[in-house]
Amino acid sequence: MVAFLIAGPGYLDGSDIVETVSASIAFGEKGYKILYFTPEGNQEETVNHVDKKADVNEIRDFSVEAARVIRGPSQKIANLRADTFKALFIPGGAAVTKVFSNFDESKSKFTVNENIAKIIKEFHDIKKPILAIDNAPLLLAKVLGKDNNLKVTLGSNIDKDYEKVLEESGTRHQNREHTDVCVDEDNSVFTSPAYAGRNPGVHEVHAGIKKLLDTVLDSGVMGAKRSSGAAGEKKMTQEERLAEMKRKAVEDYEKQKAKNAAKEQK
């Protein structure tokens, strides 16, 4: 099971939809169940994604808005426990800079939401992999950078304000294109640019996220690699299939025998 940190749909006021959906597909194809976690409360502002203007009069609940994307209820971030999950995934978007932190207000002097910082530290402390894309590595730099010689990517054309955050936190930056991955084995941190790349197409963002997950699985930090398919079922050997067929045949025979006995008693 994998934990996703999201906050409403939309890269200008919440979590990027393409990145969230692409990651959901990638993990689902590998057989992993996902639980989505959102903050409690309402968005401070909602942005029109056509004219990019804020509508301060529109009030939207984080969990209600997230349900538009995940097609169901989300969990409370305060209830997230790292030891319950195989990995943590954080997509990019304004959720990173407006909700999970106050970066947009304070730039390099920003702080990370207490619950978000706690979650990141918990996953890091027990060496569970953390996957962060787009601008989400900013959170990791702020929380983990100073003490862990962290290494991340924010693309090949990094924003100057982002660059300053990395420098001040002691985080090393690696230039990567949108379909590439930066691996920090020592910290079990895996990052990829996604929309922080140079104007990638939707298919390129999706391809980059799939590559990110494959890289994590190949590293072995999530345990045995899951088989493909939504159910993630284990492939059976010929002997196991024959044994299963025999078991099913005996089970069907006993059921039919019991039905016949019941009829005779009537």
N, C-alpha and C positions, 0 to 999 in steps of 0.2 A: 504494500500500500504506500502511496506517495502523497505528500501534502503540498498543495498549491496555495500560495498567498496571493489573493486578488482583491480588488476594490472597485467594483462597478465596471461597466463596459465602456471603453473608449480611451484612446491614448492621450487625449487632451485633458481628461478629468478623472480617469480611472486606469485600469489595466488594459493594455493593448489586446484587442479582440483576436486578431490574426495570430498573435504569439500564444495566447491562452488556448485557443482552439487547436492550433498546430501541435502544441505540446500535449494536449489531451489526446489527440489522435495518435501521436507517437507512442505515448505510454500505453494507451489502450491496445494498440497493435501488438505490443510486447506482453500483454496479459496482466498489466498492473491496474489495480483499482486506485482511483483518485478521490481524495477528500479535499474539498475547496474550503478555504478559511477566509473570512472577511471581517473587517472591523465592525464594531457596533456603532450605530448612529447614522447621521446623514452627511452627505457630501456638502462641503462648505460652499461650493459653487458647481454649476453645471455648464458645460461649454457646448455651444452649437458647433458641430463638426463640419458645417458648410462654411459659415462666415468666421468661425473661430472666435466668436465673441461670447463672453460669459453671461449667463442668465442668472443673476443672483436671487431672483424671485422664485426660482424653481427648486423645490426641495425633493431630494431623492435619497432613499435609504440604501446603504451599501449592499446589504444582503438581498434586498428586493431587486435592485438593479443587476446584481451578479447573476441572479436566477435567469435573466434573459439569455445569458450565454451558456450557463451550465445546465439549464433545463431542470432545475430543482433547487432545493434549499442548500445553503452553505452552512458551515460550522463557525462558531465564534473563535476568533484568533486567540483569545485568552485561554481557551480549552486545549490548545494544541500542545502535545507532548512529543518530543523528538524520539523517544525510545519506542514509540508505537509505529514509526514509519521507516521505510527503506531510504527515503531521500526527501529533500525539500526543493521545490521549484518556485522561482520568482520571475514572472514576466516583467517587461518594462512598461513604460508609459508614465503619465502624470501621477499615478498611484505612488510611484517611488519618490517623487519630489514634492508632492502635495499632501499625501495621506500617510505614508509610512515614514515620512520625514518632513522637515520644514526647509528643505533645500532651496525651494523657489524664493523663500523669504530671506534666507541667511547665507546662501551660497556656501563657501568653504567652511563657514562657522556653524553649519547646520547641525541639528541633532536628530537622532533616529528615535522613532516612537518606542517607548519602553518595552511594550510587548513584542514588537518586531525584533528589537535588539536581543531580548531574552531568548527568543526562538532561534535566531541565528547562532548565538553562543551555545545553546543546548545541542544543536546539530553538530556544531564544530567540536565541542568538548567530547562527544562520544563518537567522533570520526564518521558520522553519517554524511554522505555526499550532499553538497549544496550546488544546485544548478541555477545560474542567474544569467539572464540575457538582456540585450538592449542596455538601458541605463541602470538596471538593478544592481550591477556590481558596485555602484556607489554606496549602497547600504553595507555591503560586505567590507569595503575599504574603511568605512567609518567605524564599524563595529570590531573588525578583526585585524585591520591593517597594521596598527602600531606595534603589536606584540608577536606577529606571526609571519613576517616577511611574505606577505600575501602577493599573489600574482594573478592578474585578471586582464581581460580585454574589454575595451569600450569602442572597438572598431579601429579602422585605419585612418580616420579623420576626426580625432577626439576633440570634443568641445573644450575650450580653454578653461572654463569654470570646473569642468569635470577633471581636467588634468591637474588643476591646483589641489583638488580634494585628494587625489592619489599621491601627489608629492608630499603634502602635509601629513598624510597618514602613513607614509613609508611604503605604500603599495606600488609594486612594480607593474608597469603597463606593457602589454604585448600587442603590437599592431596585428589585427586579423581582419580578413574580409568576411562578408556576411555568411558564407557557408563554411567558415573555419571555426576551430575550437581552441581555446586556451586551457591547458590542463595544469593545475597546481596540485601535484600528487601529495605533497606534504600536508596540505590543508584539506584535501578532498573537495576542492572547489573547482567547478567546471563552468566556464563562461563562453559566450558566443555573441557576436554583435547583433544579429537579427536586424531590426530597423535602425540600429545605430550604425549600420553599414552605409555604403555610398549608394543611396537610392535603390535598394533592392526591390525586386518584384515579389509578389506574395508567394510564388512558388519557390523563390530562392530563400525566403525566410523559413518556409516550411522545411525545405531541404536542409538548411543549417541546423534547425532544431532536431531533426531526425538524426543528423550526424552527431550532434551533441549527446543525445541519449545513447547512441551506439558506442560512442567513445567511453561514456560512463560504464556501460555494461561490459565492454571489453576489458576495462581496467580491473573488474572483479570487486569493486568496492560495495556493490549492492548484493553481493553473494552470487549464487549460481545464476547464469543468464537464463531469462525466461524465454519460453518458446513463443513463436509468433502466433497470432490469432487472438480474437477478443477474449476467449476463455483462458488462454495461456495454459492449455492442458499439456501434460507430459506425454511425449510420444511413447507408445507401447511397443515392446519387442514382439516377435512372432509368438514366443512362448507365453508371454503375458496375455496376448490376444486370445490364444487357444484356451488358457486357463479361465479367462473372463467369459468366453463363450460357454464353457462347461458349467461354470458357476451359474450363469443365467439359465441354462437349460434345466439344471437341477431345480433351481428356484421356481421356474415355470411349471415343472412337473409336480412339485409339491403343492403349488397353488391349485392346480387342476385337480389333483388328488383330493385336496380338502373340499373343493366344490362338489366333486362327485359324492363324497361321503355325506355332505350336508344334504344333497338331493335324496339320497337313499334313506336318510333318517326321516324325511318328510313322507 
